[in-house]
């Protein structure tokens, strides 16, 4: 009776392990599919281009602000009075 129990337990553990490892292998293969990798690369590039565009706009805004500061300081003259 004991041998039969351990035989059944071993078979069940082996079948469970085989099913779980097959599912894991299938998920890993899907994650590494060319279509998915291309989609992730495209999304990454789109995000990068968005961040670069935002950085450029921020730089332009800062440049305009600084230019206004310099122009206003030049208009006032060295003593801080209007020329």
C-alpha positions, 0 to 999 in steps of 0.5 A, a space after each residue: 500500500 505504501 509503495 502504491 501511495 509513493 508511486 502515485 505521489 511521484 507520478 503526480 509530482 512529475 506530471 505537475 512539474 512537466 506541465 508547469 515547466 512546459 507553461 513556463 517555457 511557452 511564456 518565455 518563448 512568447 516573450 522573446 518573439 520577434 513581434 513582441 521584441 519589435 513592439 517593445 523597441 518601437 515603444 521605447 523609441 517613441 518614448 525616447 523621442 517624446 522625452 527628447 522633444 520635451 527636453 528641447 522645448 524646455 531648453 528653448 523656453 529657458 533660453 527665451 527667459 534668459 534672453 529676456 533677462 539679458 535684454 532687460 538688464 541691457 536696457 536699464 544700463 550699468 547703474 540699473 537705470 533706463 538708458 
